[in-house]
Every structure is written in structure tokens, then in C-alpha cells.
Amino acid sequence: MKEEDKDVKKSNWLGLREVTKKDLELVFEFLQKWAEVKDKNTKWIMKEGIKKLFAKE
């Protein structure tokens, strides 16, 4: 989650989106653990990973 490489960050947020389709609660708990981290890369991965989370409605 603290990776700086663009391709790794993209893989991480794409993974978050895919897991969200199957287990929203698991992703929510995972993101809660990382929410307090003050790393810009972590924040970017989280933001991109949940961007379409509520767009389905």
C-alpha cells in the first residue's frame, strides 16, 4: 500500500475494486486499517480503489 511504482499502485486499486464486487465488508475493514496512514501513495490507492464503489446506484 505504500508502493511508489505507478503500475503497482494501479494493480492495488484495481484489486480493491474487484474484491469490492465480491465482499464489500472485507474491503471496508481493510481500508479502515489503512485510513490513518499518512502516506500519499496509500491515500491515492485508497481513493482510486473506492472511486466507483457507490457509482452503481
PDB file with SEQRES, HELIX, SHEET and CRYST1 records, atoms N, CA, C and O in Angstrom:
SEQRES   1 A   57  MET LYS GLU GLU ASP LYS ASP VAL LYS LYS SER ASN TRP          
SEQRES   2 A   57  LEU GLY LEU ARG GLU VAL THR LYS LYS ASP LEU GLU LEU          
SEQRES   3 A   57  VAL PHE GLU PHE LEU GLN LYS TRP ALA GLU VAL LYS ASP          
SEQRES   4 A   57  LYS ASN THR LYS TRP ILE MET LYS GLU GLY ILE LYS LYS          
SEQRES   5 A   57  LEU PHE ALA LYS GLU                                          
HELIX    1 AA1 LYS A    6  LYS A   22  1                                  17    
HELIX    2 AA2 LEU A   24  TRP A   34  1                                  11    
HELIX    3 AA3 LYS A   40  GLY A   49  1                                  10    
CRYST1    1.000    1.000    1.000  90.00  90.00  90.00 P 1           1          
ATOM      1  N   MET A   1       0.808  -1.208   0.000  1.00  0.00           N  
ATOM      2  CA  MET A   1       0.000   0.000   0.000  1.00  0.00           C  
ATOM      3  C   MET A   1       0.847   1.266   0.000  1.00  0.00           C  
ATOM      4  O   MET A   1       0.335   2.343  -0.305  1.00  0.00           O  
ATOM      5  N   LYS A   2       2.111   1.162   0.330  1.00  0.00           N  
ATOM      6  CA  LYS A   2       2.967   2.354   0.339  1.00  0.00           C  
ATOM      7  C   LYS A   2       3.881   2.410  -0.885  1.00  0.00           C  
ATOM      8  O   LYS A   2       4.817   3.208  -0.935  1.00  0.00           O  
ATOM      9  N   GLU A   3       3.608   1.581  -1.841  1.00  0.00           N  
ATOM     10  CA  GLU A   3       4.444   1.491  -3.039  1.00  0.00           C  
ATOM     11  C   GLU A   3       4.381   2.772  -3.874  1.00  0.00           C  
ATOM     12  O   GLU A   3       3.320   3.380  -4.013  1.00  0.00           O  
ATOM     13  N   GLU A   4       5.524   3.170  -4.423  1.00  0.00           N  
ATOM     14  CA  GLU A   4       5.579   4.369  -5.245  1.00  0.00           C  
ATOM     15  C   GLU A   4       5.437   4.071  -6.727  1.00  0.00           C  
ATOM     16  O   GLU A   4       5.070   4.962  -7.493  1.00  0.00           O  
ATOM     17  N   ASP A   5       5.716   2.853  -7.154  1.00  0.00           N  
ATOM     18  CA  ASP A   5       5.651   2.495  -8.566  1.00  0.00           C  
ATOM     19  C   ASP A   5       4.216   2.597  -9.076  1.00  0.00           C  
ATOM     20  O   ASP A   5       3.293   2.029  -8.493  1.00  0.00           O  
ATOM     21  N   LYS A   6       4.048   3.331 -10.175  1.00  0.00           N  
ATOM     22  CA  LYS A   6       2.718   3.596 -10.722  1.00  0.00           C  
ATOM     23  C   LYS A   6       1.962   2.314 -11.079  1.00  0.00           C  
ATOM     24  O   LYS A   6       0.768   2.205 -10.799  1.00  0.00           O  
ATOM     25  N   ASP A   7       2.635   1.357 -11.688  1.00  0.00           N  
ATOM     26  CA  ASP A   7       1.974   0.114 -12.091  1.00  0.00           C  
ATOM     27  C   ASP A   7       1.526  -0.712 -10.885  1.00  0.00           C  
ATOM     28  O   ASP A   7       0.462  -1.330 -10.914  1.00  0.00           O  
ATOM     29  N   VAL A   8       2.322  -0.723  -9.845  1.00  0.00           N  
ATOM     30  CA  VAL A   8       1.954  -1.459  -8.632  1.00  0.00           C  
ATOM     31  C   VAL A   8       0.767  -0.781  -7.954  1.00  0.00           C  
ATOM     32  O   VAL A   8      -0.150  -1.454  -7.485  1.00  0.00           O  
ATOM     33  N   LYS A   9       0.783   0.544  -7.901  1.00  0.00           N  
ATOM     34  CA  LYS A   9      -0.345   1.263  -7.305  1.00  0.00           C  
ATOM     35  C   LYS A   9      -1.626   0.984  -8.087  1.00  0.00           C  
ATOM     36  O   LYS A   9      -2.683   0.762  -7.496  1.00  0.00           O  
ATOM     37  N   LYS A  10      -1.530   0.996  -9.407  1.00  0.00           N  
ATOM     38  CA  LYS A  10      -2.704   0.729 -10.231  1.00  0.00           C  
ATOM     39  C   LYS A  10      -3.217  -0.695  -9.994  1.00  0.00           C  
ATOM     40  O   LYS A  10      -4.426  -0.909  -9.910  1.00  0.00           O  
ATOM     41  N   SER A  11      -2.329  -1.644  -9.888  1.00  0.00           N  
ATOM     42  CA  SER A  11      -2.734  -3.024  -9.602  1.00  0.00           C  
ATOM     43  C   SER A  11      -3.449  -3.120  -8.264  1.00  0.00           C  
ATOM     44  O   SER A  11      -4.432  -3.848  -8.128  1.00  0.00           O  
ATOM     45  N   ASN A  12      -2.954  -2.387  -7.284  1.00  0.00           N  
ATOM     46  CA  ASN A  12      -3.581  -2.397  -5.964  1.00  0.00           C  
ATOM     47  C   ASN A  12      -5.000  -1.855  -6.002  1.00  0.00           C  
ATOM     48  O   ASN A  12      -5.909  -2.474  -5.449  1.00  0.00           O  
ATOM     49  N   TRP A  13      -5.207  -0.712  -6.644  1.00  0.00           N  
ATOM     50  CA  TRP A  13      -6.566  -0.167  -6.639  1.00  0.00           C  
ATOM     51  C   TRP A  13      -7.499  -0.965  -7.521  1.00  0.00           C  
ATOM     52  O   TRP A  13      -8.692  -1.051  -7.232  1.00  0.00           O  
ATOM     53  N   LEU A  14      -6.991  -1.548  -8.585  1.00  0.00           N  
ATOM     54  CA  LEU A  14      -7.846  -2.425  -9.392  1.00  0.00           C  
ATOM     55  C   LEU A  14      -8.254  -3.656  -8.593  1.00  0.00           C  
ATOM     56  O   LEU A  14      -9.383  -4.137  -8.696  1.00  0.00           O  
ATOM     57  N   GLY A  15      -7.312  -4.158  -7.795  1.00  0.00           N  
ATOM     58  CA  GLY A  15      -7.624  -5.288  -6.918  1.00  0.00           C  
ATOM     59  C   GLY A  15      -8.692  -4.933  -5.902  1.00  0.00           C  
ATOM     60  O   GLY A  15      -9.591  -5.732  -5.642  1.00  0.00           O  
ATOM     61  N   LEU A  16      -8.605  -3.748  -5.325  1.00  0.00           N  
ATOM     62  CA  LEU A  16      -9.619  -3.299  -4.374  1.00  0.00           C  
ATOM     63  C   LEU A  16     -10.997  -3.256  -5.031  1.00  0.00           C  
ATOM     64  O   LEU A  16     -11.988  -3.683  -4.439  1.00  0.00           O  
ATOM     65  N   ARG A  17     -11.052  -2.746  -6.240  1.00  0.00           N  
ATOM     66  CA  ARG A  17     -12.343  -2.672  -6.946  1.00  0.00           C  
ATOM     67  C   ARG A  17     -12.919  -4.059  -7.198  1.00  0.00           C  
ATOM     68  O   ARG A  17     -14.123  -4.269  -7.050  1.00  0.00           O  
ATOM     69  N   GLU A  18     -12.073  -4.998  -7.573  1.00  0.00           N  
ATOM     70  CA  GLU A  18     -12.549  -6.354  -7.854  1.00  0.00           C  
ATOM     71  C   GLU A  18     -13.044  -7.057  -6.588  1.00  0.00           C  
ATOM     72  O   GLU A  18     -14.085  -7.714  -6.604  1.00  0.00           O  
ATOM     73  N   VAL A  19     -12.303  -6.918  -5.507  1.00  0.00           N  
ATOM     74  CA  VAL A  19     -12.710  -7.557  -4.256  1.00  0.00           C  
ATOM     75  C   VAL A  19     -13.994  -6.928  -3.736  1.00  0.00           C  
ATOM     76  O   VAL A  19     -14.823  -7.616  -3.140  1.00  0.00           O  
ATOM     77  N   THR A  20     -14.168  -5.630  -3.955  1.00  0.00           N  
ATOM     78  CA  THR A  20     -15.374  -4.938  -3.524  1.00  0.00           C  
ATOM     79  C   THR A  20     -16.623  -5.560  -4.145  1.00  0.00           C  
ATOM     80  O   THR A  20     -17.676  -5.612  -3.508  1.00  0.00           O  
ATOM     81  N   LYS A  21     -16.507  -6.029  -5.380  1.00  0.00           N  
ATOM     82  CA  LYS A  21     -17.646  -6.666  -6.049  1.00  0.00           C  
ATOM     83  C   LYS A  21     -18.088  -7.937  -5.337  1.00  0.00           C  
ATOM     84  O   LYS A  21     -19.260  -8.307  -5.394  1.00  0.00           O  
ATOM     85  N   LYS A  22     -17.155  -8.606  -4.666  1.00  0.00           N  
ATOM     86  CA  LYS A  22     -17.441  -9.880  -4.009  1.00  0.00           C  
ATOM     87  C   LYS A  22     -17.694  -9.750  -2.507  1.00  0.00           C  
ATOM     88  O   LYS A  22     -18.548 -10.439  -1.949  1.00  0.00           O  
ATOM     89  N   ASP A  23     -16.936  -8.851  -1.860  1.00  0.00           N  
ATOM     90  CA  ASP A  23     -17.012  -8.765  -0.399  1.00  0.00           C  
ATOM     91  C   ASP A  23     -16.760  -7.330   0.067  1.00  0.00           C  
ATOM     92  O   ASP A  23     -15.642  -6.971   0.437  1.00  0.00           O  
ATOM     93  N   LEU A  24     -17.788  -6.542   0.042  1.00  0.00           N  
ATOM     94  CA  LEU A  24     -17.705  -5.132   0.420  1.00  0.00           C  
ATOM     95  C   LEU A  24     -17.228  -4.957   1.859  1.00  0.00           C  
ATOM     96  O   LEU A  24     -16.427  -4.067   2.147  1.00  0.00           O  
ATOM     97  N   GLU A  25     -17.712  -5.792   2.748  1.00  0.00           N  
ATOM     98  CA  GLU A  25     -17.338  -5.678   4.159  1.00  0.00           C  
ATOM     99  C   GLU A  25     -15.846  -5.917   4.375  1.00  0.00           C  
ATOM    100  O   GLU A  25     -15.220  -5.237   5.188  1.00  0.00           O  
ATOM    101  N   LEU A  26     -15.279  -6.869   3.660  1.00  0.00           N  
ATOM    102  CA  LEU A  26     -13.849  -7.150   3.771  1.00  0.00           C  
ATOM    103  C   LEU A  26     -13.024  -5.940   3.346  1.00  0.00           C  
ATOM    104  O   LEU A  26     -12.054  -5.581   4.013  1.00  0.00           O  
ATOM    105  N   VAL A  27     -13.405  -5.318   2.250  1.00  0.00           N  
ATOM    106  CA  VAL A  27     -12.687  -4.135   1.764  1.00  0.00           C  
ATOM    107  C   VAL A  27     -12.844  -2.982   2.752  1.00  0.00           C  
ATOM    108  O   VAL A  27     -11.884  -2.254   3.008  1.00  0.00           O  
ATOM    109  N   PHE A  28     -14.019  -2.811   3.300  1.00  0.00           N  
ATOM    110  CA  PHE A  28     -14.250  -1.753   4.276  1.00  0.00           C  
ATOM    111  C   PHE A  28     -13.327  -1.924   5.480  1.00  0.00           C  
ATOM    112  O   PHE A  28     -12.709  -0.958   5.929  1.00  0.00           O  
ATOM    113  N   GLU A  29     -13.230  -3.134   5.999  1.00  0.00           N  
ATOM    114  CA  GLU A  29     -12.358  -3.405   7.150  1.00  0.00           C  
ATOM    115  C   GLU A  29     -10.890  -3.187   6.789  1.00  0.00           C  
ATOM    116  O   GLU A  29     -10.124  -2.640   7.582  1.00  0.00           O  
ATOM    117  N   PHE A  30     -10.508  -3.614   5.601  1.00  0.00           N  
ATOM    118  CA  PHE A  30      -9.135  -3.424   5.134  1.00  0.00           C  
ATOM    119  C   PHE A  30      -8.787  -1.941   5.061  1.00  0.00           C  
ATOM    120  O   PHE A  30      -7.727  -1.520   5.525  1.00  0.00           O  
ATOM    121  N   LEU A  31      -9.681  -1.158   4.478  1.00  0.00           N  
ATOM    122  CA  LEU A  31      -9.429   0.271   4.327  1.00  0.00           C  
ATOM    123  C   LEU A  31      -9.419   1.006   5.663  1.00  0.00           C  
ATOM    124  O   LEU A  31      -8.712   2.001   5.820  1.00  0.00           O  
ATOM    125  N   GLN A  32     -10.190   0.528   6.613  1.00  0.00           N  
ATOM    126  CA  GLN A  32     -10.173   1.147   7.944  1.00  0.00           C  
ATOM    127  C   GLN A  32      -8.794   1.023   8.574  1.00  0.00           C  
ATOM    128  O   GLN A  32      -8.332   1.944   9.249  1.00  0.00           O  
ATOM    129  N   LYS A  33      -8.137  -0.104   8.359  1.00  0.00           N  
ATOM    130  CA  LYS A  33      -6.792  -0.310   8.908  1.00  0.00           C  
ATOM    131  C   LYS A  33      -5.794   0.687   8.322  1.00  0.00           C  
ATOM    132  O   LYS A  33      -4.887   1.144   9.017  1.00  0.00           O  
ATOM    133  N   TRP A  34      -5.962   1.018   7.057  1.00  0.00           N  
ATOM    134  CA  TRP A  34      -5.028   1.892   6.367  1.00  0.00           C  
ATOM    135  C   TRP A  34      -5.427   3.360   6.414  1.00  0.00           C  
ATOM    136  O   TRP A  34      -4.647   4.209   5.983  1.00  0.00           O  
ATOM    137  N   ALA A  35      -6.580   3.684   6.907  1.00  0.00           N  
ATOM    138  CA  ALA A  35      -7.098   5.054   6.862  1.00  0.00           C  
ATOM    139  C   ALA A  35      -6.228   6.059   7.617  1.00  0.00           C  
ATOM    140  O   ALA A  35      -6.185   7.233   7.248  1.00  0.00           O  
ATOM    141  N   GLU A  36      -5.554   5.628   8.640  1.00  0.00           N  
ATOM    142  CA  GLU A  36      -4.754   6.545   9.455  1.00  0.00           C  
ATOM    143  C   GLU A  36      -3.333   6.739   8.931  1.00  0.00           C  
ATOM    144  O   GLU A  36      -2.598   7.576   9.458  1.00  0.00           O  
ATOM    145  N   VAL A  37      -2.935   5.998   7.923  1.00  0.00           N  
ATOM    146  CA  VAL A  37      -1.586   6.114   7.377  1.00  0.00           C  
ATOM    147  C   VAL A  37      -1.449   7.447   6.655  1.00  0.00           C  
ATOM    148  O   VAL A  37      -2.328   7.841   5.889  1.00  0.00           O  
ATOM    149  N   LYS A  38      -0.364   8.121   6.899  1.00  0.00           N  
ATOM    150  CA  LYS A  38      -0.136   9.456   6.323  1.00  0.00           C  
ATOM    151  C   LYS A  38       0.738   9.405   5.068  1.00  0.00           C  
ATOM    152  O   LYS A  38       1.481  10.347   4.792  1.00  0.00           O  
ATOM    153  N   ASP A  39       0.654   8.333   4.323  1.00  0.00           N  
ATOM    154  CA  ASP A  39       1.458   8.159   3.119  1.00  0.00           C  
ATOM    155  C   ASP A  39       0.642   8.552   1.889  1.00  0.00           C  
ATOM    156  O   ASP A  39      -0.492   8.099   1.728  1.00  0.00           O  
ATOM    157  N   LYS A  40       1.206   9.387   1.024  1.00  0.00           N  
ATOM    158  CA  LYS A  40       0.465   9.871  -0.146  1.00  0.00           C  
ATOM    159  C   LYS A  40       0.124   8.743  -1.105  1.00  0.00           C  
ATOM    160  O   LYS A  40      -0.931   8.779  -1.739  1.00  0.00           O  
ATOM    161  N   ASN A  41       0.981   7.752  -1.227  1.00  0.00           N  
ATOM    162  CA  ASN A  41       0.705   6.640  -2.130  1.00  0.00           C  
ATOM    163  C   ASN A  41      -0.450   5.784  -1.610  1.00  0.00           C  
ATOM    164  O   ASN A  41      -1.300   5.344  -2.384  1.00  0.00           O  
ATOM    165  N   THR A  42      -0.476   5.555  -0.317  1.00  0.00           N  
ATOM    166  CA  THR A  42      -1.572   4.797   0.293  1.00  0.00           C  
ATOM    167  C   THR A  42      -2.894   5.517   0.090  1.00  0.00           C  
ATOM    168  O   THR A  42      -3.895   4.898  -0.271  1.00  0.00           O  
ATOM    169  N   LYS A  43      -2.898   6.808   0.319  1.00  0.00           N  
ATOM    170  CA  LYS A  43      -4.127   7.592   0.149  1.00  0.00           C  
ATOM    171  C   LYS A  43      -4.614   7.541  -1.297  1.00  0.00           C  
ATOM    172  O   LYS A  43      -5.814   7.427  -1.549  1.00  0.00           O  
ATOM    173  N   TRP A  44      -3.682   7.626  -2.245  1.00  0.00           N  
ATOM    174  CA  TRP A  44      -4.046   7.584  -3.657  1.00  0.00           C  
ATOM    175  C   TRP A  44      -4.653   6.233  -4.024  1.00  0.00           C  
ATOM    176  O   TRP A  44      -5.667   6.173  -4.720  1.00  0.00           O  
ATOM    177  N   ILE A  45      -4.035   5.155  -3.559  1.00  0.00           N  
ATOM    178  CA  ILE A  45      -4.551   3.807  -3.836  1.00  0.00           C  
ATOM    179  C   ILE A  45      -5.957   3.663  -3.271  1.00  0.00           C  
ATOM    180  O   ILE A  45      -6.845   3.141  -3.945  1.00  0.00           O  
ATOM    181  N   MET A  46      -6.164   4.116  -2.054  1.00  0.00           N  
ATOM    182  CA  MET A  46      -7.479   4.007  -1.426  1.00  0.00           C  
ATOM    183  C   MET A  46      -8.514   4.834  -2.188  1.00  0.00           C  
ATOM    184  O   MET A  46      -9.623   4.363  -2.437  1.00  0.00           O  
ATOM    185  N   LYS A  47      -8.160   6.046  -2.552  1.00  0.00           N  
ATOM    186  CA  LYS A  47      -9.093   6.930  -3.266  1.00  0.00           C  
ATOM    187  C   LYS A  47      -9.509   6.321  -4.603  1.00  0.00           C  
ATOM    188  O   LYS A  47     -10.695   6.295  -4.934  1.00  0.00           O  
ATOM    189  N   GLU A  48      -8.548   5.839  -5.359  1.00  0.00           N  
ATOM    190  CA  GLU A  48      -8.850   5.250  -6.655  1.00  0.00           C  
ATOM    191  C   GLU A  48      -9.589   3.920  -6.510  1.00  0.00           C  
ATOM    192  O   GLU A  48     -10.450   3.591  -7.326  1.00  0.00           O  
ATOM    193  N   GLY A  49      -9.255   3.171  -5.485  1.00  0.00           N  
ATOM    194  CA  GLY A  49      -9.865   1.870  -5.278  1.00  0.00           C  
ATOM    195  C   GLY A  49     -11.339   1.921  -4.948  1.00  0.00           C  
ATOM    196  O   GLY A  49     -12.085   1.005  -5.294  1.00  0.00           O  
ATOM    197  N   ILE A  50     -11.770   2.979  -4.283  1.00  0.00           N  
ATOM    198  CA  ILE A  50     -13.169   3.078  -3.894  1.00  0.00           C  
ATOM    199  C   ILE A  50     -13.951   4.076  -4.731  1.00  0.00           C  
ATOM    200  O   ILE A  50     -15.123   4.333  -4.457  1.00  0.00           O  
ATOM    201  N   LYS A  51     -13.317   4.635  -5.742  1.00  0.00           N  
ATOM    202  CA  LYS A  51     -13.946   5.675  -6.563  1.00  0.00           C  
ATOM    203  C   LYS A  51     -15.292   5.245  -7.130  1.00  0.00           C  
ATOM    204  O   LYS A  51     -16.233   6.038  -7.124  1.00  0.00           O  
ATOM    205  N   LYS A  52     -15.411   4.035  -7.613  1.00  0.00           N  
ATOM    206  CA  LYS A  52     -16.650   3.566  -8.224  1.00  0.00           C  
ATOM    207  C   LYS A  52     -17.494   2.726  -7.281  1.00  0.00           C  
ATOM    208  O   LYS A  52     -18.468   2.096  -7.693  1.00  0.00           O  
ATOM    209  N   LEU A  53     -17.116   2.726  -6.033  1.00  0.00           N  
ATOM    210  CA  LEU A  53     -17.805   1.908  -5.044  1.00  0.00           C  
ATOM    211  C   LEU A  53     -19.291   2.241  -4.955  1.00  0.00           C  
ATOM    212  O   LEU A  53     -20.124   1.339  -4.869  1.00  0.00           O  
ATOM    213  N   PHE A  54     -19.623   3.508  -4.973  1.00  0.00           N  
ATOM    214  CA  PHE A  54     -21.014   3.928  -4.824  1.00  0.00           C  
ATOM    215  C   PHE A  54     -21.628   4.394  -6.146  1.00  0.00           C  
ATOM    216  O   PHE A  54     -22.766   4.863  -6.173  1.00  0.00           O  
ATOM    217  N   ALA A  55     -20.885   4.266  -7.222  1.00  0.00           N  
ATOM    218  CA  ALA A  55     -21.365   4.730  -8.529  1.00  0.00           C  
ATOM    219  C   ALA A  55     -22.405   3.804  -9.138  1.00  0.00           C  
ATOM    220  O   ALA A  55     -23.041   4.173 -10.126  1.00  0.00           O  
ATOM    221  N   LYS A  56     -22.597   2.623  -8.587  1.00  0.00           N  
ATOM    222  CA  LYS A  56     -23.517   1.645  -9.144  1.00  0.00           C  
ATOM    223  C   LYS A  56     -24.970   2.062  -8.998  1.00  0.00           C  
ATOM    224  O   LYS A  56     -25.827   1.610  -9.758  1.00  0.00           O  
ATOM    225  N   GLU A  57     -25.251   2.911  -8.038  1.00  0.00           N  
ATOM    226  CA  GLU A  57     -26.638   3.294  -7.760  1.00  0.00           C  
ATOM    227  C   GLU A  57     -27.189   4.237  -8.784  1.00  0.00           C  
ATOM    228  O   GLU A  57     -28.345   4.649  -8.685  1.00  0.00           O  
TER     229      GLU A  57                                                      
END                                                                             
